[in-house]
Amino acid sequence: MSWDYENPCIIELIAEQEHIDGLNHVNNAVYVNWCEEAAWSHSVSLGFGLEEFQELDCAFAIRRSEYDYLLPTTLGEAVQVATWITECDGRFSTVRSFQMIRLSDGAVLLRAKW
């Protein structure tokens, strides 16, 4: 796959019937949920799951989000959602970027930032 950045954290998903809306494609809200799944997977891979955040009594909060929905996903299609921390001020602010690719043809379906 051609990712926007090096060393992505990737999850793979398949569009199931519950993800499909009245227009016969994956609902945009599902794309948001899939990005959240990728973000948690990345956080856990770095050693910061929900339990660690609870112990620290702190967590990241989304203050702004931007989603560019580029192409639809239909029932049964497999996708990969990749995420990276692409900006960090060294203190309290980060930017997390996302890219979603359809496995069958490598098409970019979504780019997003939080």
N, CA, C and O atoms as a Tinker XYZ file with bonds, in Angstrom:
   456  protein
     1  N      0.827000   -1.184000    0.000000    73     2
     2  CA     0.000000    0.000000    0.000000    64     1     3
     3  C      0.872000    1.249000    0.000000    63     2     4     5
     4  O      2.006000    1.241000    0.480000    81     3
     5  N      0.332000    2.285000   -0.532000    73     3     6
     6  CA     1.029000    3.567000   -0.593000    64     5     7
     7  C      0.475000    4.472000    0.507000    63     6     8     9
     8  O     -0.564000    5.111000    0.341000    81     7
     9  N      1.183000    4.511000    1.621000    73     7    10
    10  CA     0.729000    5.296000    2.765000    64     9    11
    11  C      1.309000    6.694000    2.717000    63    10    12    13
    12  O      2.384000    6.913000    2.159000    81    11
    13  N      0.596000    7.631000    3.301000    73    11    14
    14  CA     1.021000    9.027000    3.325000    64    13    15
    15  C      2.269000    9.248000    4.177000    63    14    16    17
    16  O      3.056000   10.154000    3.904000    81    15
    17  N      2.449000    8.422000    5.205000    73    15    18
    18  CA     3.570000    8.550000    6.130000    64    17    19
    19  C      4.166000    7.168000    6.371000    63    18    20    21
    20  O      3.526000    6.150000    6.110000    81    19
    21  N      5.393000    7.146000    6.869000    73    19    22
    22  CA     6.065000    5.884000    7.180000    64    21    23
    23  C      5.534000    5.286000    8.478000    63    22    24    25
    24  O      4.971000    5.985000    9.320000    81    23
    25  N      5.724000    3.987000    8.619000    73    23    26
    26  CA     5.434000    3.238000    9.844000    64    25    27
    27  C      4.011000    3.419000   10.369000    63    26    28    29
    28  O      3.825000    3.828000   11.515000    81    27
    29  N      3.019000    3.124000    9.553000    73    27    30
    30  CA     1.641000    3.265000   10.033000    64    29    31
    31  C      1.260000    2.176000   11.020000    63    30    32    33
    32  O      1.792000    1.067000   10.980000    81    31
    33  N      0.344000    2.505000   11.893000    73    31    34
    34  CA    -0.365000    1.500000   12.686000    64    33    35
    35  C     -1.629000    1.200000   11.886000    63    34    36    37
    36  O     -2.399000    2.113000   11.587000    81    35
    37  N     -1.851000   -0.056000   11.539000    73    35    38
    38  CA    -2.912000   -0.422000   10.598000    64    37    39
    39  C     -3.880000   -1.411000   11.236000    63    38    40    41
    40  O     -3.477000   -2.362000   11.906000    81    39
    41  N     -5.168000   -1.162000   11.011000    73    39    42
    42  CA    -6.181000   -2.167000   11.312000    64    41    43
    43  C     -6.887000   -2.508000   10.002000    63    42    44    45
    44  O     -6.975000   -1.677000    9.098000    81    43
    45  N     -7.385000   -3.730000    9.912000    73    43    46
    46  CA    -8.099000   -4.163000    8.722000    64    45    47
    47  C     -9.542000   -4.463000    9.095000    63    46    48    49
    48  O     -9.814000   -5.098000   10.114000    81    47
    49  N    -10.456000   -4.001000    8.264000    73    47    50
    50  CA   -11.888000   -4.150000    8.522000    64    49    51
    51  C    -12.599000   -4.575000    7.243000    63    50    52    53
    52  O    -12.100000   -4.365000    6.137000    81    51
    53  N    -13.770000   -5.175000    7.416000    73    51    54
    54  CA   -14.613000   -5.536000    6.286000    64    53    55
    55  C    -15.962000   -4.868000    6.476000    63    54    56    57
    56  O    -16.534000   -4.903000    7.566000    81    55
    57  N    -16.465000   -4.262000    5.415000    73    55    58
    58  CA   -17.769000   -3.601000    5.468000    64    57    59
    59  C    -18.863000   -4.655000    5.608000    63    58    60    61
    60  O    -19.083000   -5.459000    4.701000    81    59
    61  N    -19.538000   -4.645000    6.737000    73    59    62
    62  CA   -20.614000   -5.589000    7.043000    64    61    63
    63  C    -21.964000   -4.901000    6.834000    63    62    64    65
    64  O    -22.028000   -3.681000    6.686000    81    63
    65  N    -23.026000   -5.680000    6.822000    73    63    66
    66  CA   -24.372000   -5.135000    6.576000    64    65    67
    67  C    -24.727000   -4.012000    7.553000    63    66    68    69
    68  O    -25.368000   -3.035000    7.164000    81    67
    69  N    -24.317000   -4.143000    8.814000    73    67    70
    70  CA   -24.662000   -3.112000    9.805000    64    69    71
    71  C    -23.969000   -1.768000    9.540000    63    70    72    73
    72  O    -24.360000   -0.752000   10.114000    81    71
    73  N    -22.955000   -1.754000    8.686000    73    71    74
    74  CA   -22.242000   -0.526000    8.346000    64    73    75
    75  C    -22.877000    0.213000    7.168000    63    74    76    77
    76  O    -22.551000    1.372000    6.911000    81    75
    77  N    -23.781000   -0.456000    6.454000    73    75    78
    78  CA   -24.334000    0.063000    5.209000    64    77    79
    79  C    -25.555000    0.927000    5.483000    63    78    80    81
    80  O    -26.416000    0.571000    6.288000    81    79
    81  N    -25.617000    2.080000    4.793000    73    79    82
    82  CA   -26.751000    2.984000    4.978000    64    81    83
    83  C    -27.723000    2.876000    3.801000    63    82    84    85
    84  O    -27.576000    1.998000    2.952000    81    83
    85  N    -28.692000    3.748000    3.753000    73    83    86
    86  CA   -29.724000    3.727000    2.724000    64    85    87
    87  C    -29.217000    3.972000    1.316000    63    86    88    89
    88  O    -29.929000    3.704000    0.348000    81    87
    89  N    -28.013000    4.470000    1.188000    73    87    90
    90  CA   -27.418000    4.698000   -0.127000    64    89    91
    91  C    -26.523000    3.532000   -0.559000    63    90    92    93
    92  O    -25.798000    3.618000   -1.550000    81    91
    93  N    -26.593000    2.444000    0.207000    73    91    94
    94  CA   -25.863000    1.200000   -0.095000    64    93    95
    95  C    -24.344000    1.346000   -0.043000    63    94    96    97
    96  O    -23.623000    0.696000   -0.799000    81    95
    97  N    -23.869000    2.202000    0.853000    73    95    98
    98  CA   -22.430000    2.253000    1.123000    64    97    99
    99  C    -22.221000    2.461000    2.617000    63    98   100   101
   100  O    -23.160000    2.767000    3.351000    81    99
   101  N    -20.986000    2.293000    3.054000    73    99   102
   102  CA   -20.673000    2.474000    4.470000    64   101   103
   103  C    -20.978000    3.920000    4.854000    63   102   104   105
   104  O    -20.530000    4.859000    4.195000    81   103
   105  N    -21.740000    4.081000    5.919000    73   103   106
   106  CA   -22.118000    5.394000    6.415000    64   105   107
   107  C    -20.880000    6.157000    6.884000    63   106   108   109
   108  O    -19.948000    5.565000    7.428000    81   107
   109  N    -20.877000    7.461000    6.673000    73   107   110
   110  CA   -19.745000    8.289000    7.082000    64   109   111
   111  C    -19.449000    8.175000    8.572000    63   110   112   113
   112  O    -18.287000    8.227000    8.975000    81   111
   113  N    -20.479000    8.022000    9.389000    73   111   114
   114  CA   -20.263000    7.880000   10.836000    64   113   115
   115  C    -19.470000    6.624000   11.159000    63   114   116   117
   116  O    -18.722000    6.594000   12.137000    81   115
   117  N    -19.627000    5.590000   10.345000    73   115   118
   118  CA   -18.854000    4.359000   10.540000    64   117   119
   119  C    -17.376000    4.634000   10.267000    63   118   120   121
   120  O    -16.508000    4.114000   10.969000    81   119
   121  N    -17.085000    5.447000    9.250000    73   119   122
   122  CA   -15.689000    5.814000    8.987000    64   121   123
   123  C    -15.080000    6.475000   10.230000    63   122   124   125
   124  O    -13.932000    6.202000   10.581000    81   123
   125  N    -15.848000    7.342000   10.890000    73   123   126
   126  CA   -15.373000    7.994000   12.109000    64   125   127
   127  C    -15.081000    6.942000   13.179000    63   126   128   129
   128  O    -14.044000    7.000000   13.839000    81   127
   129  N    -15.989000    5.982000   13.351000    73   127   130
   130  CA   -15.775000    4.913000   14.335000    64   129   131
   131  C    -14.550000    4.074000   13.992000    63   130   132   133
   132  O    -13.790000    3.687000   14.879000    81   131
   133  N    -14.360000    3.796000   12.713000    73   131   134
   134  CA   -13.189000    3.019000   12.314000    64   133   135
   135  C    -11.893000    3.774000   12.612000    63   134   136   137
   136  O    -10.894000    3.160000   12.987000    81   135
   137  N    -11.901000    5.085000   12.450000    73   135   138
   138  CA   -10.724000    5.879000   12.817000    64   137   139
   139  C    -10.471000    5.788000   14.317000    63   138   140   141
   140  O     -9.324000    5.684000   14.752000    81   139
   141  N    -11.534000    5.826000   15.099000    73   139   142
   142  CA   -11.381000    5.695000   16.547000    64   141   143
   143  C    -10.791000    4.329000   16.904000    63   142   144   145
   144  O     -9.929000    4.238000   17.778000    81   143
   145  N    -11.248000    3.271000   16.238000    73   143   146
   146  CA   -10.684000    1.933000   16.474000    64   145   147
   147  C     -9.191000    1.912000   16.158000    63   146   148   149
   148  O     -8.403000    1.335000   16.906000    81   147
   149  N     -8.808000    2.536000   15.059000    73   147   150
   150  CA    -7.392000    2.585000   14.681000    64   149   151
   151  C     -6.586000    3.366000   15.717000    63   150   152   153
   152  O     -5.477000    2.969000   16.076000    81   151
   153  N     -7.147000    4.474000   16.193000    73   151   154
   154  CA    -6.447000    5.282000   17.196000    64   153   155
   155  C     -6.223000    4.493000   18.479000    63   154   156   157
   156  O     -5.134000    4.532000   19.051000    81   155
   157  N     -7.254000    3.774000   18.937000    73   155   158
   158  CA    -7.097000    2.963000   20.147000    64   157   159
   159  C     -6.091000    1.841000   19.934000    63   158   160   161
   160  O     -5.289000    1.549000   20.820000    81   159
   161  N     -6.128000    1.217000   18.774000    73   159   162
   162  CA    -5.167000    0.156000   18.480000    64   161   163
   163  C     -3.740000    0.700000   18.543000    63   162   164   165
   164  O     -2.846000    0.055000   19.091000    81   163
   165  N     -3.536000    1.877000   17.984000    73   163   166
   166  CA    -2.218000    2.500000   18.011000    64   165   167
   167  C     -1.802000    2.832000   19.441000    63   166   168   169
   168  O     -0.670000    2.563000   19.843000    81   167
   169  N     -2.711000    3.412000   20.199000    73   167   170
   170  CA    -2.415000    3.766000   21.581000    64   169   171
   171  C     -2.036000    2.528000   22.401000    63   170   172   173
   172  O     -1.057000    2.542000   23.147000    81   171
   173  N     -2.822000    1.464000   22.252000    73   171   174
   174  CA    -2.535000    0.222000   22.974000    64   173   175
   175  C     -1.173000   -0.340000   22.566000    63   174   176   177
   176  O     -0.421000   -0.829000   23.409000    81   175
   177  N     -0.858000   -0.269000   21.264000    73   175   178
   178  CA     0.438000   -0.776000   20.794000    64   177   179
   179  C      1.603000   -0.009000   21.400000    63   178   180   181
   180  O      2.716000   -0.529000   21.486000    81   179
   181  N      1.351000    1.230000   21.821000    73   179   182
   182  CA     2.377000    2.062000   22.464000    64   181   183
   183  C      2.361000    1.929000   23.983000    63   182   184   185
   184  O      3.129000    2.595000   24.677000    81   183
   185  N      1.479000    1.064000   24.501000    73   183   186
   186  CA     1.428000    0.820000   25.935000    64   185   187
   187  C      0.460000    1.695000   26.693000    63   186   188   189
   188  O      0.528000    1.764000   27.920000    81   187
   189  N     -0.452000    2.374000   25.989000    73   187   190
   190  CA    -1.407000    3.249000   26.646000    64   189   191
   191  C     -2.831000    2.857000   26.271000    63   190   192   193
   192  O     -3.440000    3.446000   25.378000    81   191
   193  N     -3.346000    1.856000   26.970000    73   191   194
   194  CA    -4.737000    1.467000   26.826000    64   193   195
   195  C     -5.595000    2.236000   27.817000    63   194   196   197
   196  O     -5.100000    3.107000   28.533000    81   195
   197  N     -6.862000    1.919000   27.857000    73   195   198
   198  CA    -7.802000    2.616000   28.733000    64   197   199
   199  C     -7.366000    2.534000   30.194000    63   198   200   201
   200  O     -7.456000    3.520000   30.926000    81   199
   201  N     -6.901000    1.376000   30.616000    73   199   202
   202  CA    -6.487000    1.210000   32.019000    64   201   203
   203  C     -5.345000    2.162000   32.382000    63   202   204   205
   204  O     -5.352000    2.750000   33.464000    81   203
   205  N     -4.372000    2.318000   31.492000    73   203   206
   206  CA    -3.249000    3.220000   31.770000    64   205   207
   207  C     -3.713000    4.677000   31.855000    63   206   208   209
   208  O     -3.254000    5.432000   32.712000    81   207
   209  N     -4.617000    5.061000   30.969000    73   207   210
   210  CA    -5.137000    6.426000   31.036000    64   209   211
   211  C     -5.932000    6.639000   32.317000    63   210   212   213
   212  O     -5.855000    7.712000   32.915000    81   211
   213  N     -6.695000    5.635000   32.749000    73   211   214
   214  CA    -7.440000    5.755000   34.000000    64   213   215
   215  C     -6.492000    5.891000   35.180000    63   214   216   217
   216  O     -6.742000    6.693000   36.080000    81   215
   217  N     -5.402000    5.117000   35.194000    73   215   218
   218  CA    -4.421000    5.212000   36.273000    64   217   219
   219  C     -3.766000    6.591000   36.321000    63   218   220   221
   220  O     -3.504000    7.123000   37.400000    81   219
   221  N     -3.505000    7.163000   35.154000    73   219   222
   222  CA    -2.888000    8.489000   35.082000    64   221   223
   223  C     -3.893000    9.616000   35.307000    63   222   224   225
   224  O     -3.507000   10.765000   35.521000    81   223
   225  N     -5.182000    9.282000   35.259000    73   223   226
   226  CA    -6.269000   10.247000   35.386000    64   225   227
   227  C     -6.131000   11.375000   34.354000    63   226   228   229
   228  O     -6.311000   12.556000   34.652000    81   227
   229  N     -5.802000   10.951000   33.125000    73   227   230
   230  CA    -5.728000   11.897000   32.021000    64   229   231
   231  C     -5.898000   11.135000   30.711000    63   230   232   233
   232  O     -5.823000    9.906000   30.683000    81   231
   233  N     -6.125000   11.862000   29.647000    73   231   234
   234  CA    -6.284000   11.228000   28.344000    64   233   235
   235  C     -6.220000   12.292000   27.269000    63   234   236   237
   236  O     -6.249000   13.489000   27.551000    81   235
   237  N     -6.132000   11.837000   26.043000    73   235   238
   238  CA    -6.217000   12.752000   24.909000    64   237   239
   239  C     -7.679000   13.087000   24.664000    63   238   240   241
   240  O     -8.560000   12.252000   24.866000    81   239
   241  N     -7.924000   14.298000   24.233000    73   239   242
   242  CA    -9.275000   14.725000   23.883000    64   241   243
   243  C     -9.236000   15.308000   22.476000    63   242   244   245
   244  O     -8.310000   16.034000   22.116000    81   243
   245  N    -10.235000   14.986000   21.702000    73   243   246
   246  CA   -10.318000   15.536000   20.351000    64   245   247
   247  C    -10.904000   16.936000   20.449000    63   246   248   249
   248  O    -12.049000   17.113000   20.866000    81   247
   249  N    -10.122000   17.918000   20.067000    73   247   250
   250  CA   -10.584000   19.303000   20.097000    64   249   251
   251  C    -11.049000   19.769000   18.728000    63   250   252   253
   252  O    -11.833000   20.710000   18.609000    81   251
   253  N    -10.557000   19.098000   17.704000    73   251   254
   254  CA   -10.925000   19.448000   16.330000    64   253   255
   255  C    -10.753000   18.203000   15.480000    63   254   256   257
   256  O     -9.812000   17.436000   15.681000    81   255
   257  N    -11.646000   18.002000   14.546000    73   255   258
   258  CA   -11.494000   16.879000   13.619000    64   257   259
   259  C    -11.844000   17.328000   12.208000    63   258   260   261
   260  O    -12.664000   18.222000   11.997000    81   259
   261  N    -11.200000   16.683000   11.258000    73   259   262
   262  CA   -11.399000   17.008000    9.854000    64   261   263
   263  C    -11.393000   15.696000    9.075000    63   262   264   265
   264  O    -10.437000   14.925000    9.163000    81   263
   265  N    -12.449000   15.442000    8.321000    73   263   266
   266  CA   -12.574000   14.211000    7.542000    64   265   267
   267  C    -12.797000   14.552000    6.078000    63   266   268   269
   268  O    -13.701000   15.318000    5.744000    81   267
   269  N    -11.985000   13.993000    5.219000    73   267   270
   270  CA   -12.165000   14.111000    3.779000    64   269   271
   271  C    -12.605000   12.745000    3.261000    63   270   272   273
   272  O    -11.800000   11.823000    3.135000    81   271
   273  N    -13.902000   12.635000    2.962000    73   271   274
   274  CA   -14.484000   11.396000    2.452000    64   273   275
   275  C    -14.282000   11.384000    0.943000    63   274   276   277
   276  O    -14.928000   12.148000    0.226000    81   275
   277  N    -13.398000   10.529000    0.459000    73   275   278
   278  CA   -12.988000   10.570000   -0.935000    64   277   279
   279  C    -13.749000    9.601000   -1.828000    63   278   280   281
   280  O    -14.105000    9.951000   -2.953000    81   279
   281  N    -14.002000    8.397000   -1.350000    73   279   282
   282  CA   -14.713000    7.375000   -2.124000    64   281   283
   283  C    -15.549000    6.514000   -1.182000    63   282   284   285
   284  O    -15.222000    6.389000   -0.002000    81   283
   285  N    -16.619000    5.922000   -1.695000    73   283   286
   286  CA   -17.451000    5.056000   -0.851000    64   285   287
   287  C    -16.851000    3.659000   -0.678000    63   286   288   289
   288  O    -15.991000    3.219000   -1.441000    81   287
   289  N    -17.339000    2.996000    0.347000    73   287   290
   290  CA   -17.035000    1.588000    0.592000    64   289   291
   291  C    -18.357000    0.848000    0.557000    63   290   292   293
   292  O    -19.345000    1.314000    1.124000    81   291
   293  N    -18.386000   -0.305000   -0.108000    73   291   294
   294  CA   -19.626000   -1.068000   -0.219000    64   293   295
   295  C    -19.517000   -2.392000    0.515000    63   294   296   297
   296  O    -18.438000   -2.814000    0.930000    81   295
   297  N    -20.663000   -3.030000    0.662000    73   295   298
   298  CA   -20.773000   -4.279000    1.409000    64   297   299
   299  C    -19.729000   -5.301000    0.964000    63   298   300   301
   300  O    -19.564000   -5.569000   -0.226000    81   299
   301  N    -19.037000   -5.857000    1.938000    73   299   302
   302  CA   -18.063000   -6.913000    1.697000    64   301   303
   303  C    -16.661000   -6.447000    1.376000    63   302   304   305
   304  O    -15.737000   -7.260000    1.338000    81   303
   305  N    -16.478000   -5.154000    1.142000    73   303   306
   306  CA   -15.138000   -4.669000    0.803000    64   305   307
   307  C    -14.242000   -4.637000    2.043000    63   306   308   309
   308  O    -14.674000   -4.268000    3.135000    81   307
   309  N    -12.998000   -5.030000    1.845000    73   307   310
   310  CA   -11.998000   -4.991000    2.902000    64   309   311
   311  C    -11.223000   -3.685000    2.794000    63   310   312   313
   312  O    -10.845000   -3.262000    1.701000    81   311
   313  N    -10.993000   -3.056000    3.935000    73   311   314
   314  CA   -10.239000   -1.807000    3.982000    64   313   315
   315  C     -9.180000   -1.897000    5.070000    63   314   316   317
   316  O     -9.287000   -2.689000    6.007000    81   315
   317  N     -8.163000   -1.071000    4.922000    73   315   318
   318  CA    -7.193000   -0.870000    5.986000    64   317   319
   319  C     -7.264000    0.592000    6.398000    63   318   320   321
   320  O     -7.330000    1.490000    5.559000    81   319
   321  N     -7.249000    0.809000    7.704000    73   319   322
   322  CA    -7.208000    2.163000    8.252000    64   321   323
   323  C     -5.859000    2.309000    8.946000    63   322   324   325
   324  O     -5.521000    1.543000    9.848000    81   323
   325  N     -5.105000    3.295000    8.513000    73   323   326
   326  CA    -3.787000    3.554000    9.090000    64   325   327
   327  C     -3.831000    4.859000    9.869000    63   326   328   329
   328  O     -4.593000    5.771000    9.546000    81   327
   329  N     -2.999000    4.929000   10.899000    73   327   330
   330  CA    -2.925000    6.152000   11.698000    64   329   331
   331  C     -1.498000    6.408000   12.144000    63   330   332   333
   332  O     -0.679000    5.498000   12.268000    81   331
   333  N     -1.238000    7.679000   12.377000    73   331   334
   334  CA     0.055000    8.162000   12.838000    64   333   335
   335  C     -0.144000    9.389000   13.699000    63   334   336   337
   336  O     -1.142000   10.096000   13.559000    81   335
   337  N      0.802000    9.646000   14.590000    73   335   338
   338  CA     0.901000   10.956000   15.238000    64   337   339
   339  C      1.810000   11.768000   14.317000    63   338   340   341
   340  O      2.997000   11.466000   14.188000    81   339
   341  N      1.254000   12.794000   13.679000    73   339   342
   342  CA     2.009000   13.530000   12.660000    64   341   343
   343  C      2.519000   14.879000   13.147000    63   342   344   345
   344  O      3.359000   15.503000   12.497000    81   343
   345  N      2.013000   15.326000   14.287000    73   343   346
   346  CA     2.508000   16.564000   14.888000    64   345   347
   347  C      2.449000   16.414000   16.400000    63   346   348   349
   348  O      1.547000   15.774000   16.940000    81   347
   349  N      3.426000   17.016000   17.075000    73   347   350
   350  CA     3.432000   17.011000   18.545000    64   349   351
   351  C      4.197000   18.239000   19.012000    63   350   352   353
   352  O      5.306000   18.512000   18.552000    81   351
   353  N      3.592000   18.966000   19.926000    73   351   354
   354  CA     4.263000   20.170000   20.423000    64   353   355
   355  C      5.222000   19.863000   21.576000    63   354   356   357
   356  O      5.851000   20.767000   22.128000    81   355
   357  N      5.329000   18.575000   21.934000    73   355   358
   358  CA     6.232000   18.198000   23.015000    64   357   359
   359  C      5.657000   18.406000   24.395000    63   358   360   361
   360  O      6.318000   18.152000   25.401000    81   359
   361  N      4.421000   18.869000   24.438000    73   359   362
   362  CA     3.785000   19.126000   25.726000    64   361   363
   363  C      2.399000   18.504000   25.781000    63   362   364   365
   364  O      2.223000   17.416000   26.329000    81   363
   365  N      1.404000   19.201000   25.207000    73   363   366
   366  CA     0.034000   18.774000   25.390000    64   365   367
   367  C     -0.755000   18.554000   24.106000    63   366   368   369
   368  O     -1.840000   17.975000   24.149000    81   367
   369  N     -0.245000   18.993000   22.985000    73   367   370
   370  CA    -1.023000   18.916000   21.748000    64   369   371
   371  C     -0.368000   17.998000   20.724000    63   370   372   373
   372  O      0.845000   18.030000   20.518000    81   371
   373  N     -1.192000   17.190000   20.098000    73   371   374
   374  CA    -0.742000   16.340000   19.004000    64   373   375
   375  C     -1.768000   16.426000   17.869000    63   374   376   377
   376  O     -2.900000   16.868000   18.063000    81   375
   377  N     -1.348000   16.000000   16.707000    73   375   378
   378  CA    -2.252000   15.807000   15.586000    64   377   379
   379  C     -2.118000   14.354000   15.169000    63   378   380   381
   380  O     -1.018000   13.862000   14.920000    81   379
   381  N     -3.245000   13.681000   15.097000    73   379   382
   382  CA    -3.286000   12.294000   14.649000    64   381   383
   383  C     -3.884000   12.296000   13.249000    63   382   384   385
   384  O     -4.957000   12.855000   13.023000    81   383
   385  N     -3.180000   11.667000   12.312000    73   383   386
   386  CA    -3.652000   11.581000   10.937000    64   385   387
   387  C     -4.106000   10.162000   10.627000    63   386   388   389
   388  O     -3.628000    9.191000   11.214000    81   387
   389  N     -5.049000   10.070000    9.683000    73   387   390
   390  CA    -5.610000    8.790000    9.266000    64   389   391
   391  C     -5.645000    8.712000    7.747000    63   390   392   393
   392  O     -5.741000    9.726000    7.055000    81   391
   393  N     -5.565000    7.496000    7.250000    73   391   394
   394  CA    -5.760000    7.231000    5.830000    64   393   395
   395  C     -6.438000    5.867000    5.720000    63   394   396   397
   396  O     -6.030000    4.912000    6.380000    81   395
   397  N     -7.470000    5.778000    4.889000    73   395   398
   398  CA    -8.178000    4.518000    4.678000    64   397   399
   399  C     -8.013000    4.112000    3.220000    63   398   400   401
   400  O     -8.237000    4.912000    2.312000    81   399
   401  N     -7.620000    2.865000    3.009000    73   399   402
   402  CA    -7.391000    2.334000    1.665000    64   401   403
   403  C     -8.225000    1.079000    1.462000    63   402   404   405
   404  O     -8.320000    0.230000    2.349000    81   403
   405  N     -8.833000    0.972000    0.271000    73   403   406
   406  CA    -9.563000   -0.242000   -0.114000    64   405   407
   407  C     -8.529000   -1.259000   -0.602000    63   406   408   409
   408  O     -7.686000   -0.937000   -1.439000    81   407
   409  N     -8.597000   -2.471000   -0.083000    73   407   410
   410  CA    -7.589000   -3.471000   -0.407000    64   409   411
   411  C     -7.668000   -3.964000   -1.848000    63   410   412   413
   412  O     -6.639000   -4.289000   -2.439000    81   411
   413  N     -8.857000   -4.025000   -2.422000    73   411   414
   414  CA    -8.993000   -4.606000   -3.761000    64   413   415
   415  C     -8.273000   -3.806000   -4.839000    63   414   416   417
   416  O     -7.792000   -4.388000   -5.812000    81   415
   417  N     -8.188000   -2.486000   -4.691000    73   415   418
   418  CA    -7.566000   -1.679000   -5.743000    64   417   419
   419  C     -6.596000   -0.615000   -5.223000    63   418   420   421
   420  O     -6.022000    0.134000   -6.014000    81   419
   421  N     -6.408000   -0.541000   -3.904000    73   419   422
   422  CA    -5.482000    0.431000   -3.337000    64   421   423
   423  C     -5.992000    1.861000   -3.340000    63   422   424   425
   424  O     -5.232000    2.787000   -3.057000    81   423
   425  N     -7.279000    2.060000   -3.658000    73   423   426
   426  CA    -7.842000    3.408000   -3.696000    64   425   427
   427  C     -7.911000    4.002000   -2.292000    63   426   428   429
   428  O     -8.255000    3.316000   -1.330000    81   427
   429  N     -7.580000    5.280000   -2.193000    73   427   430
   430  CA    -7.690000    5.996000   -0.922000    64   429   431
   431  C     -9.141000    6.435000   -0.765000    63   430   432   433
   432  O     -9.683000    7.142000   -1.614000    81   431
   433  N     -9.761000    6.008000    0.331000    73   431   434
   434  CA   -11.165000    6.280000    0.592000    64   433   435
   435  C    -11.369000    7.475000    1.510000    63   434   436   437
   436  O    -12.384000    8.166000    1.430000    81   435
   437  N    -10.402000    7.710000    2.378000    73   435   438
   438  CA   -10.550000    8.747000    3.413000    64   437   439
   439  C     -9.192000    9.221000    3.850000    63   438   440   441
   440  O     -8.230000    8.456000    3.911000    81   439
   441  N     -9.134000   10.504000    4.155000    73   439   442
   442  CA    -8.014000   11.090000    4.900000    64   441   443
   443  C     -8.661000   11.914000    6.006000    63   442   444   445
   444  O     -9.680000   12.573000    5.797000    81   443
   445  N     -8.054000   11.865000    7.176000    73   443   446
   446  CA    -8.630000   12.594000    8.307000    64   445   447
   447  C     -7.534000   13.045000    9.253000    63   446   448   449
   448  O     -6.416000   12.530000    9.231000    81   447
   449  N     -7.880000   14.024000   10.087000    73   447   450
   450  CA    -6.978000   14.505000   11.141000    64   449   451
   451  C     -7.797000   14.844000   12.366000    63   450   452   453
   452  O     -8.920000   15.339000   12.275000    81   451
   453  N     -7.213000   14.569000   13.502000    73   451   454
   454  CA    -7.778000   15.017000   14.789000    64   453   455
   455  C     -6.732000   15.872000   15.459000    63   454   456
   456  O     -6.958000   16.375000   16.559000    81   455
